Amino acid sequence: MIAEVIVDITSGETDRVFDYLCDDDTKVGARVLAPFGPRMLPGFVMGLKDKTDFDPAKLKKIKPVEDGLSALTEECVRLAKVIARRYAVPLALSLRLFLPSEMRTGKVKELVKRYAVLSVDLGEAHFPKSAKNQIAAAEYLSVNGKTDCALLNKQFPGSVAALEKKGYITVTFEQVQRDPYKSVEGEAPERRLTVAQENAVSFIKSDERTVQLVHGVTGSGKTEIYLTLIADCLREGKSSIFLVPEISLTPQMLAQLRARFGKNAAILHSGLSAGERFDEWWRLRTGEAKIAIGARSAVFAPLEDLGVIIIDEEHDGSYSSETAPRYNTFDVALLRAKRNGCKLVLGSATPSVETYKRALEGEFGLIKLTERINKKPMPEITVVDMRKEVRRGNNTAFSSALMEALEETLATGNQAILFLNRRGYSQTVICKECGYVAKCEACDVSLTYHRDEDCLKCHYCGTRYNMLSGCPECGSKKLSYAGTGTQRVVESLKHAFPNARILRMDNDTTSGKEGHYKILKEFSDKKADILVGTQMIAKGHDFPAVTLVGILDADMSLHFNDYRSAERTFQLITQVAGRSGRAEEKGRVVLQTFSPENDVLRFACRYDYEGFYRMEVSMRQAALFPPFSKIVRVLVSGEDQKKTLDVLKTVYFALEEIYKANQDKFLFFNKMAAPIKRIENKHRYQVLMRLTDGAVLPQIYDACMEARSRDALISVEENPANLS
């Protein structure tokens, strides 16, 4: 038997299959070790055949990696090939999406522990008086039964070997599952669906279209629709994938899934340890678990016979990968849905303009949920003009209206959420004398001051710097902090409300896989009165006692140099406002802005998605921005600036040939430095294109593949979520 093997190396020279001899029981998708020159390299079996074009006598034999079953399903192998072709990346790089990285390199395996059990009656055992540890260990086993040998030896040193030698205990080896969220518990009894929810489930199942969009206001019961669809799949013996945009949402959703479906739910995301990720992945691969939940990467879960794929908060930018291959989660999910003949369900209170347009045009099914489950109205939004606050001498982050609302909320025993779109103590450190701004040495961005650690941090590469005692340019001691971060907000709140219990949730306070869950659990259990946070608190959470949401810088994202800035601002305001008034008490929102007359804020305050969509889609059509065109960015980055520029020129000239031959398909074509010119000591340049016709995309990808170089990394992005 001949195996077609791709070795796990991403260089262009090895981006093809090699023929090897293999055992007759070898399967497609199996992990193997392949002789490659003087080395044994990990690889994957991509196909099997009886004959080869090479001399069989010269073929070497692969060595199987004992996984028990092939690591990749045949569907995953086919999908990896499609992704490699679609995004013009080496096949080995595409295959890596489907396996935990430590598993590919053999650095992690099953966790096996030794257990001891007493094999004789305690009265029949004979010990010398000096064997105190053996006696104590035997008595412990008599009371507690089977015990971990490591624990037994820790309490009674040397006891296991001695007892085993005497035949008084039996030692067994057992595989132990590493549960990533042991403390995650939840209550999610199967609820009776409302008429609107029943109609939604029925429509999704009966409609012939693969993609279904559930457009429901915050609190309208979208999650219960998802859980019902998953439950129906389980009853039919099928599996499900449930994607959420933020890792912070994952434990909360996992709690609901575990309460409803027990151990059938497995979690996949980058915050898990290598061992936990390995065990959860294998539970899905073996079919022990049939529901994969996680962020973007969970779309590659090794499940077979999929019944439904759900993408919650489908509008979120985190569903676009920012590393090669730069795939869009929706595209991969759609491929899997079509191959499995299952539904792809998108959910959002604020769908992306592109998605909603396709739904209105009939390409996707559209289900609208216009009311909250509790029949309560959406929380009233009070707009505060911060320009007037400044004129009155209020230079703090809080308007008088927000302070009054906070005082009232705390007095009634309810909770409040304050949303700020940044973290740290302040945004930048500036010298008042010469205007110097503290910047990262490795990145072309300003540093953020973190007061609790008294240091400056780069939020792109993570480098820490000592806080400045004076300006390094002019020596002045007059340093100011521009902007307001979550730390400063918390500090101000503690001063204003000394008795209030305040939690802060941002990237600095949520380290560790349970960092998000612990903060959210504490707030959910009403052990805190105010939660201050960044975008991770803006969506998906359900806190019944929250009756006030404060949005401190509502218009900040309006001024980003991005065609999606209006859309993102509308989505963010709607999502964070939806955290208020989700139970019986009426909710309210205080929205602080320096641009109260802005149309985007006006639509957001009325929760008028339809009105916003009509305005936004007409503006994009007039300007020919997506979905009426496609933006393509080719990013070139490298440590050596001259070599990076040389690679940029090679790419640009190749793309220019495509542009000259297809000018009718281009609205824009140019090369330039990236907005952030350097990140992690890598210089960054880009070629930006706006296309009226995506037919030239394969040529663009091919040109970039041809220009690949060891001197700089070339990546292609379509409608990138982040243009910086």
DONUNU-796978 format. One line per 2 residues: their letters; for each residue x, y, z of C-alpha. Coordinates in steps of 0.001 Angstrom, whole numbers, always signed. Layout:
% residues N
a) X:Y:Z; ...
***
This chain:
% residues 724
mi) +0:+0:+0; +1254:+3480:-889
ae) +523:+6504:+1314; +523:+10075:+20
vi) +2061:+12089:+2862; +2404:+15807:+3464
vd) +5235:+16576:+5893; +4564:+19129:+8618
it) +6858:+21822:+7187; +5424:+25039:+5763
sg) +8213:+25920:+3318; +7324:+26115:-377
et) +9807:+23376:-1339; +7938:+20738:+698
dr) +4415:+21897:-129; +3484:+18712:-1991
vf) +2681:+15097:-1208; +5397:+12440:-1085
dy) +4871:+8724:-1664; +5781:+6266:+1108
lc) +5207:+2609:+1847; +2676:+1983:+4624
dd) +840:-782:+6467; -2437:-2056:+5042
dt) -4432:-674:+8000; -3187:+2919:+7463
kv) -6034:+5441:+7168; -6433:+8819:+5491
ga) -5886:+11560:+8075; -3510:+9491:+10231
rv) -505:+11112:+11870; +2784:+9489:+10910
la) +6537:+9910:+11164; +8072:+10041:+7703
pf) +11752:+9516:+6798; +12803:+12816:+5202
gp) +16509:+12914:+4430; +18347:+12075:+7649
rm) +15354:+13037:+9837; +11999:+11569:+10856
lp) +9421:+14325:+10401; +5792:+14400:+11501
gf) +3280:+14280:+8684; -266:+13412:+7647
vm) -1627:+10782:+5284; -3546:+12670:+2596
gl) -4451:+9696:+414; -3896:+5987:-219
kd) -3245:+4137:-3484; -2008:+809:-4820
kt) +535:+2104:-7334; +3190:+4804:-7534
df) +5099:+6472:-10371; +8338:+5999:-8435
dp) +10484:+2890:-8051; +8798:+994:-5153
ak) +12191:-404:-4137; +13410:+3107:-3338
lk) +10375:+4113:-1283; +10828:+4413:+2462
ki) +8229:+3333:+5010; +6326:+5626:+7331
kp) +5958:+4920:+11021; +2429:+5345:+12429
ve) +1845:+7531:+15477; -321:+5514:+17840
dg) -3461:+7634:+18118; -5922:+4743:+18169
ls) -7720:+6267:+15186; -6757:+8742:+12481
al) -6211:+12200:+13933; -8066:+13925:+11101
te) -11414:+12940:+9668; -11676:+12611:+5900
ec) -13832:+15748:+5888; -11049:+17675:+7671
vr) -8493:+16472:+5129; -10707:+17603:+2223
la) -11427:+20921:+3947; -7710:+21539:+4584
kv) -7048:+21126:+866; -9809:+23613:+2
ia) -8478:+26172:+2519; -4918:+25784:+1218
rr) -6130:+26448:-2349; -8547:+29220:-1361
ya) -6025:+31230:+692; -2898:+30163:-1223
vp) -1017:+28809:+1796; +1063:+25626:+2165
la) -1098:+22586:+2832; +854:+21835:+6022
ls) -132:+25270:+7370; -3786:+24611:+6547
lr) -3664:+21196:+8269; -2337:+22798:+11449
lf) -5683:+24513:+11936; -7265:+21150:+12692
lp) -4924:+19908:+15441; -3704:+21262:+18804
se) -127:+22426:+18196; +1362:+20377:+21048
mr) -307:+17276:+19664; +1349:+17731:+16272
tg) +4784:+17864:+17866; +4111:+14972:+20230
kv) +4682:+17144:+23307; +1405:+16169:+24963
ke) -316:+12837:+25476; -3018:+11241:+27597
lv) -2646:+11793:+31340; -2277:+8385:+32989
kr) -2257:+8025:+36786; -1541:+5095:+39092
ya) -4187:+4121:+41618; -3847:+1813:+44632
vl) -6561:-310:+46206; -6254:-2556:+49269
sv) -6247:-6204:+48153; -6362:-7899:+51605
dl) -8385:-7443:+54759; -6636:-5066:+57101
ge) -6665:-7722:+59850; -4715:-10145:+57653
ah) -1865:-7688:+57005; +1243:-7962:+59150
fp) +3545:-4996:+59651; +6618:-4471:+61824
ks) +6052:-1732:+64412; +8573:+499:+62639
ak) +6508:+536:+59383; +4330:+3449:+60525
nq) +3794:+4876:+57033; +2722:+1491:+55645
ia) +252:+978:+58500; -1171:+4475:+58107
aa) -1450:+4085:+54317; -3222:+725:+54632
ey) -5668:+2185:+57152; -6283:+5164:+54818
ls) -7034:+2821:+51891; -9326:+745:+54101
vn) -11439:+3834:+54797; -11178:+5733:+51493
gk) -10861:+2965:+48911; -9056:+3516:+45595
td) -6549:+6367:+45894; -4080:+8153:+43623
ca) -621:+6668:+44312; +1020:+10091:+44111
ll) -1327:+11385:+46821; -719:+8298:+48958
nk) +3060:+8640:+48702; +2862:+12338:+49498
qf) +969:+11664:+52734; +2819:+8447:+53607
pg) +6277:+8482:+51935; +7470:+5171:+50521
sv) +4252:+3354:+51369; +3106:+2429:+47836
aa) +6206:+471:+46795; +6390:-1311:+50151
le) +2706:-2308:+50198; +2820:-3421:+46567
kk) +5893:-5561:+47212; +4106:-7303:+50092
gy) +1041:-7897:+47897; -1230:-5888:+50186
it) -2345:-3477:+47438; -3155:-3701:+43739
vt) -1854:-860:+41544; -3693:+7:+38306
fe) -3085:+2554:+35542; -6027:+4739:+34451
qv) -6376:+7590:+31991; -7580:+10809:+33616
qr) -9482:+13529:+31768; -8123:+17040:+32315
dp) -11284:+19090:+32758; -10526:+22725:+31855
yk) -13448:+24224:+33761; -14150:+22010:+36776
sv) -15664:+24910:+38685; -18044:+25916:+35894
eg) -21565:+25063:+36886; -24872:+26318:+35604
ea) -28588:+25907:+35712; -30243:+25592:+32351
pe) -33423:+23541:+32592; -35143:+23057:+29266
rr) -37494:+25994:+29030; -40821:+26100:+27274
lt) -40318:+28026:+24075; -42344:+31116:+23331
va) -44447:+31145:+20179; -41808:+33325:+18477
qe) -39030:+30896:+19436; -41038:+27860:+18286
na) -41703:+29562:+14963; -37994:+30377:+14618
vs) -36907:+26765:+15256; -39558:+25460:+12863
fi) -38548:+27916:+10132; -34837:+27101:+10465
ks) -35518:+23368:+10137; -37990:+23578:+7269
de) -36418:+26315:+5135; -34315:+24898:+2297
rt) -31573:+27538:+2540; -28359:+26489:+4303
vq) -27736:+29811:+6073; -30290:+31222:+8508
lv) -29992:+34618:+10208; -31701:+35100:+13581
hg) -31993:+38866:+13977; -33246:+39371:+17518
vt) -33038:+42285:+19927; -30869:+41751:+23005
gs) -32737:+39552:+25493; -35083:+38112:+22840
gk) -34158:+34483:+23557; -31735:+33652:+20752
te) -29705:+31368:+23050; -32715:+29164:+23792
iy) -33246:+28724:+20048; -29623:+27604:+19705
lt) -29918:+25138:+22615; -33138:+23678:+21187
li) -31487:+23112:+17801; -28519:+21419:+19513
ad) -30840:+19218:+21614; -32688:+18115:+18479
cl) -29356:+17234:+16819; -28324:+15114:+19813
re) -31612:+13217:+19669; -30861:+12463:+16016
gk) -27322:+11292:+16899; -25717:+14312:+15249
ss) -23050:+16720:+16482; -22973:+20519:+16763
if) -20543:+23436:+16738; -21372:+26547:+18781
lv) -19125:+29575:+18190; -18947:+32691:+20352
pe) -16793:+35740:+19587; -15044:+36237:+22923
is) -13319:+33718:+25177; -14942:+35650:+28041
lt) -18358:+34432:+26834; -17277:+30791:+26586
pq) -17458:+29672:+30275; -20914:+31212:+30703
ml) -22199:+29434:+27624; -20384:+26234:+28613
aq) -22186:+26334:+31973; -25543:+26385:+30199
lr) -24533:+23604:+27802; -23200:+21396:+30617
ar) -26314:+21899:+32689; -28457:+20948:+29702
fg) -26276:+18325:+27983; -23766:+17127:+30599
kn) -20369:+15950:+29359; -21557:+16087:+25751
aa) -20109:+19609:+25570; -16377:+20154:+25053
il) -14590:+23478:+24993; -11881:+24571:+22553
hs) -9928:+27808:+22804; -6390:+29139:+23155
gl) -6681:+29822:+26887; -6589:+26121:+27823
sa) -3439:+24315:+28885; -1870:+21926:+26359
ge) -3172:+18892:+28253; -6698:+20254:+28592
rf) -6866:+21175:+24919; -5582:+17700:+23994
de) -8214:+15917:+26112; -11120:+18094:+24966
ww) -10064:+17668:+21327; -9899:+13867:+21691
rl) -13304:+13739:+23383; -14714:+15369:+20260
rt) -12686:+13199:+17881; -13777:+9943:+19546
ge) -17425:+11033:+19724; -17494:+11050:+23535
ak) -18505:+14710:+23252; -20762:+15837:+20421
ia) -20928:+19597:+21042; -17890:+21820:+20423
ig) -18047:+25293:+21914; -15409:+27952:+21573
ar) -14146:+30988:+19765; -13081:+31151:+16112
sa) -10797:+28087:+16045; -13587:+25759:+17218
vf) -14946:+25813:+13653; -12232:+23223:+12919
ap) -13466:+20807:+15633; -12966:+17147:+14578
le) -16670:+16302:+14637; -18427:+14044:+12177
dl) -22055:+14081:+11004; -22706:+17700:+11907
gv) -26333:+18654:+12472; -25946:+22408:+13038
ii) -23246:+25103:+13182; -24098:+28224:+15185
id) -22211:+31529:+15005; -23439:+33792:+17794
ee) -22832:+37564:+17482; -21976:+36896:+13837
hd) -21098:+40558:+13254; -18050:+40447:+15535
gs) -14672:+41229:+13967; -12920:+38497:+15974
ys) -14331:+35906:+13544; -11685:+37017:+11016
se) -8246:+35460:+11520; -5310:+37874:+11691
ta) -2676:+35179:+11142; -2076:+33019:+8069
pr) -4213:+31581:+6642; -6361:+34694:+7110
yn) -9691:+32945:+6840; -13157:+34200:+7682
tf) -14985:+31864:+10086; -18247:+32189:+8162
dv) -16608:+30934:+4954; -15177:+27838:+6685
al) -18448:+27170:+8518; -20387:+27417:+5250
lr) -18077:+24862:+3611; -18634:+22461:+6516
ak) -22394:+23058:+6549; -22710:+22270:+2847
rn) -20551:+19140:+3119; -22633:+17851:+6027
gc) -25991:+18991:+4665; -26704:+20892:+7866
kl) -27849:+24381:+8812; -25529:+27308:+9506
vl) -27320:+29591:+11974; -26113:+33169:+12444
gs) -27372:+35214:+15372; -27107:+38903:+16224
at) -29038:+41899:+17474; -26919:+43976:+15091
ps) -26029:+41869:+12019; -23201:+43020:+9782
ve) -24330:+45092:+6817; -23071:+42395:+4437
ty) -25006:+39613:+6185; -28241:+41575:+6494
kr) -28121:+42589:+2833; -27802:+38924:+1789
al) -30714:+38003:+4067; -32958:+40766:+2697
eg) -32142:+39670:-841; -33281:+36128:-13
ef) -29906:+34380:-133; -30191:+33615:+3610
gl) -33276:+32780:+5628; -34282:+35637:+7949
ik) -35988:+35297:+11338; -36817:+38464:+13280
lt) -37351:+38564:+17059; -38544:+42065:+17891
er) -39454:+41635:+21577; -37616:+40645:+24706
in) -38591:+37381:+26401; -39814:+39244:+29483
kk) -41935:+41530:+27269; -40176:+44496:+28887
pm) -39231:+47467:+26679; -35616:+48048:+25715
pe) -33844:+50259:+28275; -34229:+53981:+27773
it) -31016:+55678:+26598; -30194:+59126:+28001
vv) -27702:+61034:+25850; -25343:+63346:+27740
dm) -23497:+66081:+25835; -20037:+66025:+27421
rk) -19204:+69391:+25829; -21696:+71009:+28205
ev) -20192:+69112:+31135; -16741:+70513:+30299
rr) -18154:+74035:+30009; -19599:+73628:+33504
gn) -16133:+72763:+34773; -16603:+68985:+34965
nt) -13373:+67484:+33612; -13926:+63996:+35054
af) -14909:+60875:+33102; -18395:+60958:+34660
ss) -21270:+63264:+33819; -23532:+64506:+36599
al) -26375:+62430:+35092; -24308:+59244:+35316
me) -23227:+59967:+38898; -26850:+60503:+39938
al) -27922:+57312:+38194; -25127:+55352:+39902
ee) -26113:+56711:+43285; -29751:+55721:+42720
tl) -28801:+52248:+41456; -26596:+51528:+44471
at) -29253:+52822:+46860; -31830:+50366:+45482
gn) -29456:+47400:+45720; -29151:+46927:+41962
qa) -26030:+46610:+39828; -24384:+48774:+37183
il) -22032:+48178:+34268; -19675:+50895:+33053
fl) -18256:+50371:+29587; -14963:+51866:+28451
nr) -13299:+50978:+25169; -9765:+50862:+26523
rg) -7769:+49398:+29412; -4962:+50561:+31680
ys) -4842:+53740:+33782; -4593:+56206:+30924
qt) -4065:+56039:+27208; -763:+57895:+26807
vi) +1934:+59708:+28795; +2713:+63143:+27333
ck) +5284:+65796:+28242; +3553:+69175:+28693
ec) +6750:+71086:+27837; +7914:+69555:+24536
gy) +5011:+67266:+23545; +7023:+64027:+23816
va) +4821:+60896:+23828; +6118:+57660:+25391
kc) +6257:+55024:+22640; +7175:+51351:+22418
ea) +10697:+50712:+21096; +9478:+47688:+19116
cd) +6140:+49055:+17845; +5046:+52344:+16339
vs) +2418:+52922:+19051; +2167:+54904:+22280
lt) +2516:+53152:+25636; -259:+52861:+28215
yh) +308:+53607:+31901; -801:+50869:+34341
rd) -982:+52379:+37805; -1346:+49217:+39922
ed) +1949:+47924:+38478; +3437:+51437:+38082
cl) +4684:+50659:+34591; +4138:+51446:+30938
kc) +2898:+48652:+28660; +2628:+48156:+24922
hy) -761:+46650:+24095; +570:+45228:+20813
cg) +3688:+43279:+21837; +3200:+43206:+25629
tr) +6588:+44786:+26456; +6765:+46513:+29868
yn) +8746:+49693:+30612; +9523:+51462:+33882
ml) +7396:+54542:+34500; +9131:+57765:+33501
sg) +10347:+60100:+36252; +10880:+62852:+33699
cp) +10787:+63531:+29972; +13687:+61751:+28192
ec) +13701:+64501:+25523; +13776:+67744:+27544
gs) +14071:+66548:+31152; +10819:+68193:+32254
kk) +8962:+66678:+35192; +5628:+67920:+33829
ls) +4152:+64666:+32552; +409:+64347:+31930
ya) -1841:+61358:+31336; -4040:+61716:+28264
gt) -7214:+59697:+28035; -8961:+57595:+30649
gt) -8443:+53879:+31189; -10326:+51270:+33213
qr) -7931:+51583:+36160; -8491:+55319:+36466
vv) -12265:+54839:+36222; -12202:+52294:+39066
es) -10030:+54602:+41177; -12427:+57516:+40640
lk) -15440:+55336:+41487; -13838:+54160:+44732
ha) -13309:+57774:+45714; -16898:+58747:+44830
fp) -18550:+55604:+46251; -16253:+54267:+48999
na) -18734:+51587:+50080; -19382:+50226:+46585
ri) -17874:+46889:+45607; -16229:+47338:+42224
lr) -14862:+44787:+39761; -12679:+45543:+36754
md) -12662:+43327:+33660; -10110:+43813:+30915
nd) -7149:+41922:+29462; -5042:+42765:+32507
tt) -7445:+41314:+35079; -8474:+38162:+33214
sg) -5234:+36203:+32994; -5622:+32431:+33176
ke) -8354:+30383:+31578; -10835:+31019:+34411
gh) -10008:+34710:+34790; -13113:+35819:+32878
yk) -15368:+33279:+34551; -14343:+34173:+38117
il) -15055:+37876:+37616; -18365:+37248:+35851
ke) -19406:+34654:+38468; -18614:+37057:+41291
fs) -20667:+39792:+39618; -23504:+37380:+38773
dk) -23617:+36273:+42433; -24041:+39953:+43424
ka) -20751:+40048:+45285; -20039:+43344:+43516
di) -22120:+46403:+42713; -20330:+47860:+39691
lv) -18518:+46119:+36837; -16106:+48287:+34853
gt) -14871:+46756:+31635; -13816:+46912:+28027
qm) -15430:+45241:+25002; -15463:+41821:+26661
ia) -18401:+42910:+28857; -20406:+44371:+25977
kg) -22097:+41296:+24595; -23719:+38013:+25493
hd) -23858:+38371:+29271; -27109:+38100:+31198
fp) -27135:+39748:+34642; -30713:+40075:+35976
av) -29795:+42668:+38639; -28171:+45108:+36211
tl) -30477:+48094:+35795; -27914:+50707:+34724
vg) -25334:+50770:+31936; -22982:+53714:+31544
il) -21160:+54206:+28225; -18276:+56556:+28932
da) -16914:+57214:+25439; -19684:+56273:+23041
dm) -18316:+58125:+20033; -14671:+57099:+20328
sl) -14938:+54381:+17674; -16762:+56758:+15309
hf) -13503:+58497:+14528; -11467:+55461:+13493
nd) -10131:+55604:+9938; -12208:+52620:+8817
yr) -15268:+52328:+6571; -16873:+50135:+9264
sa) -16508:+52703:+12067; -20185:+53760:+11985
er) -21357:+50144:+11921; -19091:+49135:+14798
tf) -20183:+52094:+16904; -23868:+51267:+16376
ql) -23242:+47601:+17207; -21214:+48365:+20312
it) -23756:+50786:+21766; -26685:+48452:+21056
qv) -24894:+45442:+22514; -23716:+47088:+25722
ag) -27063:+48838:+26233; -28721:+45430:+26009
rs) -27041:+44320:+29263; -29488:+46533:+31208
gr) -33007:+45636:+32338; -32982:+41964:+31307
ae) -35169:+40876:+34268; -38241:+42430:+35854
ek) -36910:+45865:+36760; -36724:+48554:+34107
gr) -33270:+49277:+32748; -31648:+52535:+31756
vv) -28541:+53597:+29850; -26495:+56785:+30155
lq) -24576:+57445:+26950; -21836:+60085:+27168
tf) -20676:+61678:+23915; -19011:+64741:+22421
sp) -21066:+64240:+19215; -24726:+64002:+20357
en) -26027:+65113:+16952; -24405:+62201:+15108
dv) -26903:+60105:+13082; -25339:+56814:+14186
lr) -25936:+57642:+17860; -29455:+58828:+17033
fa) -30351:+55463:+15475; -28638:+53560:+18303
cr) -30614:+55440:+20964; -33854:+54333:+19278
yd) -32585:+50757:+18724; -33472:+51407:+15094
ye) -31336:+48853:+13256; -33484:+49037:+10108
gf) -33026:+52813:+9905; -29307:+52559:+10522
yr) -28969:+49795:+7918; -30772:+51845:+5238
me) -28530:+54862:+5915; -25314:+52832:+6040
vs) -25989:+50643:+2996; -26902:+53670:+864
mr) -23675:+55440:+1890; -21602:+52368:+1084
qa) -23311:+51949:-2263; -22585:+55577:-3136
al) -18928:+55239:-2096; -18609:+51677:-3481
fp) -17435:+50150:-211; -18203:+46528:+802
pf) -20592:+44812:+201; -20573:+46698:-3139
sk) -16862:+46032:-3570; -14130:+43959:-1966
iv) -11145:+45418:-129; -7961:+43363:-395
rv) -4856:+44114:+1632; -1489:+42468:+1002
lv) +608:+43024:+4123; +4400:+42634:+3965
sg) +6284:+42574:+7284; +9891:+41838:+8214
ed) +12657:+42745:+10664; +15078:+44137:+8081
qk) +13553:+47275:+6570; +15531:+47182:+3308
kt) +14786:+43502:+2666; +11124:+44060:+3558
ld) +10928:+46912:+1051; +12564:+44703:-1590
vl) +9882:+42034:-1018; +7195:+44747:-1151
kt) +8506:+45883:-4552; +8470:+42320:-5885
vy) +4871:+41839:-4716; +3778:+45258:-5952
fa) +5192:+44811:-9467; +3530:+41365:-9763
le) +195:+42789:-8610; +607:+45814:-10878
ei) +620:+43484:-13879; -2753:+42075:-12744
yk) -4036:+45625:-12209; -2960:+46787:-15690
an) -4638:+43780:-17327; -7887:+44175:-15338
qd) -8291:+47896:-14645; -12059:+47657:-15113
kf) -12183:+45391:-12024; -10201:+47787:-9772
lf) -11482:+50880:-7984; -8207:+51508:-6149
fn) -4638:+50178:-6272; -1601:+51514:-4400
km) +1291:+50634:-2076; +2068:+52418:+1188
aa) +3355:+52002:+4729; +852:+50362:+7089
pi) -902:+52758:+9514; +1121:+51183:+12341
kr) +4527:+51090:+10691; +6184:+48681:+13113
ie) +4964:+45942:+15494; +7267:+43625:+17462
nk) +10287:+45062:+15624; +8782:+44140:+12258
hr) +8459:+46851:+9618; +5070:+46800:+7914
yq) +4067:+47826:+4384; +954:+47111:+2390
vl) -632:+47069:-1039; -4280:+48131:-834
mr) -6815:+47244:-3508; -10530:+47798:-3903
lt) -12171:+45438:-6394; -15522:+45549:-8124
dg) -15101:+41937:-9178; -13591:+39159:-7058
av) -12691:+37147:-10177; -9086:+38399:-9982
lp) -8612:+37184:-6394; -7024:+33836:-7384
qi) -4469:+35749:-9478; -3678:+38003:-6511
yd) -3148:+35012:-4216; -990:+33254:-6823
ac) +1175:+36350:-7281; +1745:+36568:-3529
me) +2606:+32861:-3386; +5168:+33359:-6159
ar) +6734:+36270:-4262; +7169:+34341:-994
sr) +10507:+35057:+652; +12403:+34220:+3818
da) +13123:+37923:+4268; +9541:+39000:+4940
li) +6102:+37553:+5575; +3407:+38156:+2950
sv) -242:+37816:+3930; -3442:+38472:+2003
ee) -6617:+39713:+3722; -10092:+40159:+2236
np) -12206:+42906:+3807; -9837:+42940:+6815
an) -11440:+43497:+10204; -8499:+45661:+11232
ls) -6730:+47934:+8755; -4117:+49231:+11205
***
